[in-house]
Every structure is written in C-alpha cells, then in structure tokens.
C-alpha cells in the first residue's frame, strides 16, 4: 500500500479563537493565542494507520506538512519535496502532483474544505492522478465536503481497508461571508473517494419548524445558570426566544437575561463560566455532528465544565439517524458516546445515539 500524505498545518487554527476559519486570518489567529490543531489530528491518523499497516509506503512533503509526523508515527517516509518558508495552498497542490506522479494508491490529507479543493484540483490536473482517490482527515473549522472521514482514526481505517471508490462532492464556502453569518456552499469539485460507511455526508439544511422547540428551551431556563449557546439556525431561534439576536455562526453566552459573551472565543467562553453551566447545541444537518464541525470554540475544556443539551427538529433527526462528536479529545468523545435526549418540541424529546 502506497499513501501520499500531506498536512495543512494551519487548518482549523482560527476556530477556537472565534475566527470561524483561517483563510487570510493566520496572523490574527496567532495573535489571539491560537494553537495548531491539524498536526495532532494528523498524528492520530498516522498512529492508527501504522497500527493497521505498519509496512505501508508513505510519500509526503517536508515538515511541517507531513514528514516529521510520519517519522514520529514510525514510518520511513519518502519526502518528495518541501515548503518554501511559510506553507501555502501551492505547496499542497505541488505535493499532490508529486504523489500522483509517484503512483500512490491514495492521497490522505489533513485539513478543511479549502485543502480538499486544493487536493482535488491537483489530482484533476495531473495526467497520472485523475482517478487517484483522496480522503480527508477533518481538521478545518468548517467541513462541508463529503470526502472526509468522521474522525482521524476512521480515516486510517478506511485507508487501510477500502477496495472500491466512488465520486463524492468537494464543497467550500466564502469565509468572509461566513463570518458575517451567511453560508453559501459552493461545489468546487467531484473527486474519487473510498467507499466506506464512516465517511461524513455533505452538509444539508434540516427542515421543520423550531419555534416551539425554542420556546420550550426558553421556558426551562433557570436563574443563576450560565447557558452556552452554539451556532446555527436552530440555536438562533433559541436566542430570539430568550430575547436577543445572537451571532448566527458564533457561540453566545447568556445568564439571567443578559448576554455575557457574544460570538466568543474558547478563552472568552471559559472566562464566563460559573458554578452551573449548560451548553446547548444542535447537530449539523446531513452530518449529525454536535461537536467538532463549525463550533471549535466549544473545546473539550468548555464541554467538560457544562451539562449538555441537544436540540433539533424532527426532520433533521430523521435525516441524520445518529449523532456524532469529534472534539480533538478521544477520551471525551468516548465519554459523550451513548444515548442522549434531544428536545424536538416544546416538551417533546427523542432518544438519539451519539456514535
């Protein structure tokens, strides 16, 4: 088995500091104290791959885009090139072109939707790589495309076992518009991807009214409790029911009738928490993620200090089937898995499994 492995080391960098993406915001993210997310997720995937296929051939790009991580996982990688000074999307495309020339069986990449688009573009342009499959280890803030595995470990499992491929969508959005609360996914490419169950779907919009659901949440709030309200249209309705217009794609903190934090970063959210805290989230339509997609401000440190409440329309739950988590903390993911109650109306609830 021959894998081409490349990491976008800045993918997801702006998430926990509230920037909702990294495009054009690397310096600002670092100034806010952002910590890299992609390298750790890359290492998790490589460790899992090494456990399954220790004799795999790994071609990769120079540090920090893969070579150092591959060696740390126990591989002796073929380093086919290296970035010049700061890494860039051009480095990703050059790496993938080199992988195609080397005849890899799979391009395994770590990043978000923008990285997926770069990989797909490079494979399409390569004479030898147009039918080479790609698979993503999710590390971006927004992960709308259906070319990603559910988790880093799932990516390794798929890479090690797949026997067939199929065409799937690469989606991306305008991050500047996203920061203003507008989401306009755009189809960037169609790429060959391994056929597997543990891949995520493209993000879809869930249907159904949420007004009564929001009224139920508002009716149940208790004095002295800090409510951490996640992003999305369902939580937008909850925020309006509480009497304020929240940040549509950010995390807001509310307590005793007052907005404590608007569109907060991880640090701001943590600073606002008190003795009793509740985090309210809604799964992403079509995917089912309650943590790990679009809300990295809700970090493991935040989640561990809060009780969890999940809300969603019936139509959204019918569409997704199960809930998912991908918090960057495998131990926390394991703790969260199992059956949980999801509010679907003013008083109605449904049991859903977090897998």
C-alpha positions in Angstrom: 0.0 0.0 0.0 1.4 3.4 -1.0 -0.1 6.5 0.6 0.6 10.1 -0.2 0.2 12.1 3.0 0.1 15.9 3.3 -0.9 18.2 6.1 -2.2 21.7 6.0 -0.6 22.8 9.3 -2.7 25.9 9.8 -6.1 24.2 9.1 -8.5 25.0 11.9 -6.1 27.4 13.5 -8.8 30.2 13.8 -11.5 28.1 15.2 -11.1 28.1 19.0 -10.3 31.8 19.0 -13.6 32.6 17.3 -12.4 33.4 13.7 -14.6 30.8 12.1 -11.8 29.9 9.7 -8.2 30.6 8.8 -8.3 32.0 5.3 -6.4 35.3 5.5 -6.5 35.2 9.3 -3.4 33.3 10.3 -1.6 36.2 11.8 -4.7 37.3 13.7 -5.3 33.8 15.0 -1.8 33.5 16.3 -2.0 36.9 17.9 -5.1 35.7 19.7 -3.1 32.7 21.0 -4.4 30.0 18.7 -2.8 26.6 18.9 -2.3 24.4 15.8 -5.0 21.7 15.5 -4.0 19.8 12.4 -0.7 18.3 13.5 -2.2 16.4 16.4 -5.1 15.1 14.3 -2.5 14.1 11.6 -0.5 12.2 14.2 -3.6 10.4 15.5 -4.4 9.2 12.0 -0.9 8.1 11.2 -0.6 6.2 14.5 -3.8 4.4 13.7 -2.5 3.7 10.1 0.8 2.4 11.4 -1.0 0.0 13.8 -3.0 -1.4 10.9 -0.5 -1.3 8.0 3.0 -0.9 9.6 4.7 -1.7 6.2 2.8 0.9 4.2 4.9 3.1 1.9 4.3 6.8 2.8 5.2 9.6 0.4 4.9 13.0 2.0 6.0 16.7 1.9 8.6 18.2 4.2 7.9 19.5 7.7 5.6 20.8 8.9 3.4 19.3 6.1 3.9 15.6 6.9 7.5 14.3 7.0 8.1 14.9 10.7 4.7 13.4 11.7 5.2 10.3 9.5 8.6 9.6 11.2 7.1 10.1 14.6 4.5 7.5 13.8 7.2 5.0 12.9 7.2 5.3 9.1 10.3 5.9 7.0 8.7 8.3 4.5 9.7 9.2 1.0 9.9 13.0 1.2 9.1 14.2 -2.3 9.5 18.0 -1.7 9.3 20.7 1.0 7.7 24.0 1.5 9.5 27.3 1.0 9.3 29.4 4.2 5.6 29.7 5.0 3.4 26.9 3.9 0.7 27.6 1.3 -2.0 26.1 -0.8 0.5 25.9 -3.6 2.6 23.5 -1.5 -0.4 21.3 -1.1 -1.0 21.2 -4.9 2.7 20.5 -5.6 2.8 17.7 -3.1 -0.3 16.1 -4.5 1.0 16.4 -8.1 4.2 14.6 -6.9 2.1 11.9 -5.2 0.2 11.3 -8.5 3.5 11.0 -10.4 4.7 8.5 -7.8 1.6 6.4 -8.4 0.2 6.4 -4.8 -2.9 4.3 -4.1 -4.5 7.1 -2.0 -3.9 10.7 -1.1 -4.6 11.1 2.6 -4.7 14.8 3.5 -5.3 16.7 6.8 -7.2 20.0 6.6 -10.6 21.5 5.8 -12.7 22.2 2.7 -10.2 24.6 1.2 -7.5 21.9 1.5 -9.8 19.4 -0.1 -10.4 21.7 -3.0 -6.6 22.1 -3.5 -6.1 18.3 -3.4 -9.0 17.7 -5.9 -7.7 20.4 -8.2 -4.2 18.9 -8.2 -5.4 15.4 -8.9 -7.6 16.6 -11.7 -4.7 18.4 -13.3 -2.3 15.5 -13.0 -2.2 13.2 -16.0 -1.5 10.2 -13.8 -3.7 11.2 -10.9 -7.2 12.0 -12.3 -8.6 8.7 -10.9 -6.4 8.6 -7.8 -8.7 8.5 -4.7 -8.5 11.1 -1.9 -9.5 11.0 1.7 -9.6 13.8 4.3 -8.7 13.8 8.0 -11.0 16.6 9.2 -9.1 19.5 10.8 -10.8 22.6 9.5 -13.3 24.8 11.2 -15.9 24.2 8.5 -16.0 20.8 7.0 -18.9 20.7 4.5 -17.4 18.2 1.9 -18.3 14.5 1.8 -14.6 13.5 1.1 -13.8 13.4 4.9 -13.8 10.5 7.3 -15.7 11.0 10.5 -12.5 11.1 12.6 -8.7 10.8 12.3 -8.8 7.2 13.3 -11.7 6.4 10.9 -9.6 7.9 8.1 -6.8 5.4 8.9 -9.3 2.5 9.0 -10.8 3.5 5.6 -7.3 4.0 4.1 -6.2 0.5 5.2 -9.3 -1.4 4.1 -11.0 0.2 1.1 -11.5 -1.8 -2.0 -13.7 0.4 -4.1 -14.1 4.2 -4.8 -16.9 6.4 -5.8 -17.4 10.1 -6.8 -18.2 12.5 -3.9 -18.6 16.2 -3.6 -15.9 18.8 -2.6 -17.7 21.8 -1.1 -16.4 25.1 0.1 -17.7 28.5 1.3 -16.7 32.1 1.3 -15.2 32.6 4.8 -15.6 36.3 4.8 -19.4 35.9 4.1 -19.4 33.0 6.7 -18.1 35.4 9.4 -20.9 37.8 8.6 -23.4 35.0 9.1 -24.0 34.0 5.5 -23.5 30.4 4.4 -23.4 29.7 0.7 -21.8 26.3 0.0 -20.3 26.1 -3.5 -19.5 22.8 -5.3 -15.7 23.0 -6.1 -15.0 19.6 -7.5 -16.2 16.0 -7.7 -13.4 13.6 -6.6 -12.9 9.8 -6.3 -13.1 8.7 -2.6 -13.0 5.3 -1.0 -16.4 3.7 -0.4 -16.9 3.4 3.3 -19.6 3.8 6.0 -17.5 6.0 8.2 -17.4 9.0 5.9 -19.4 12.1 6.6 -22.1 13.4 4.3 -22.2 16.8 2.7 -23.8 19.3 5.0 -27.5 19.7 4.3 -30.1 22.0 5.8 -32.6 20.4 8.1 -36.2 21.2 7.7 -39.1 21.6 10.1 -40.2 24.4 12.4 -38.1 25.1 15.5 -40.2 27.9 17.1 -42.0 25.7 19.6 -38.7 23.9 20.4 -37.1 27.3 21.1 -40.0 28.3 23.3 -39.5 25.2 25.3 -35.8 25.9 25.9 -36.6 29.4 26.9 -39.3 28.3 29.3 -36.9 25.9 31.0 -34.1 28.3 31.8 -33.1 28.7 35.4 -31.7 31.6 37.3 -28.1 31.6 38.1 -27.3 29.1 35.3 -24.9 30.1 32.5 -26.1 29.0 29.1 -23.5 28.5 26.3 -25.5 28.6 23.1 -23.9 27.2 20.0 -24.1 28.4 16.3 -26.8 27.6 13.7 -30.3 28.5 12.8 -31.9 26.3 15.4 -29.9 28.0 18.2 -30.7 31.3 16.5 -34.4 30.6 17.2 -33.5 29.8 20.8 -31.6 33.0 21.2 -34.5 35.0 19.9 -36.8 33.2 22.3 -34.5 34.3 25.1 -34.9 37.9 23.9 -31.8 38.7 21.9 -30.4 38.4 18.4 -27.4 36.2 18.7 -24.4 35.7 16.4 -25.7 33.3 13.8 -22.5 31.3 13.3 -20.8 32.1 16.6 -21.2 31.0 20.3 -23.0 33.3 22.7 -23.1 33.0 26.5 -26.3 34.1 28.3 -27.1 34.3 32.0 -30.0 35.8 34.0 -31.4 37.7 31.0 -28.0 39.2 29.9 -25.7 38.3 27.1 -22.4 37.7 28.8 -20.3 36.9 25.7 -21.3 37.4 22.1 -19.5 35.4 19.4 -17.0 34.2 21.9 -13.6 32.5 21.6 -12.7 29.5 23.7 -10.9 31.7 26.2 -13.9 34.2 26.5 -16.3 31.3 27.0 -14.2 29.7 29.7 -13.8 33.0 31.5 -17.6 33.5 31.5 -18.5 30.1 33.1 -19.8 29.9 36.6 -20.6 27.0 39.0 -23.5 25.7 37.0 -23.3 25.7 33.2 -25.3 24.3 30.3 -24.1 24.0 26.7 -26.9 23.9 24.1 -26.1 22.7 20.6 -27.9 21.4 17.5 -26.5 18.8 15.2 -25.4 19.8 11.7 -28.0 18.8 9.1 -27.0 15.8 7.0 -24.0 15.0 9.1 -25.1 14.8 12.7 -22.1 16.4 14.4 -22.9 18.2 17.7 -19.2 18.9 18.4 -16.3 19.2 16.0 -17.8 20.8 13.0 -18.4 24.6 12.9 -18.1 25.1 16.7 -14.4 24.5 17.8 -14.8 27.3 20.3 -16.7 24.6 22.3 -13.5 23.0 23.2 -13.0 19.9 25.5 -12.2 22.3 28.3 -15.6 24.1 27.8 -17.6 20.9 27.3 -16.2 19.3 30.4 -17.5 22.2 32.5 -21.0 22.1 31.1 -24.1 19.9 31.1 -25.1 19.0 27.6 -28.5 19.8 26.0 -29.1 18.9 22.3 -32.0 20.4 20.4 -33.1 19.7 16.8 -36.2 19.5 14.6 -37.7 16.1 13.9 -37.0 16.4 10.2 -33.3 17.0 10.9 -33.1 13.9 13.2 -34.9 11.8 10.7 -32.4 12.8 8.1 -29.2 12.1 10.1 -30.1 9.0 12.0 -27.4 9.3 14.6 -25.3 12.0 16.4 -21.6 12.3 16.2 -18.8 14.0 18.1 -15.2 14.9 17.2 -13.8 17.1 19.9 -10.0 16.6 19.5 -10.1 14.6 22.7 -10.7 10.9 22.2 -11.3 10.3 25.8 -14.1 12.9 25.9 -15.5 11.6 22.6 -15.8 8.2 24.3 -17.5 9.7 27.4 -20.0 11.5 25.2 -21.0 8.5 23.2 -24.2 6.7 24.1 -27.8 7.6 24.2 -28.9 11.1 24.9 -32.2 13.0 24.9 -32.8 15.6 22.2 -35.5 18.2 22.5 -37.7 18.2 19.4 -40.6 20.4 20.6 -41.8 22.5 23.4 -41.8 19.4 25.8 -41.3 16.5 23.4 -37.9 14.7 23.4 -36.4 11.9 21.4 -33.7 9.5 22.3 -30.7 9.6 19.9 -27.4 7.7 20.0 -24.1 9.5 19.8 -21.7 7.2 18.0 
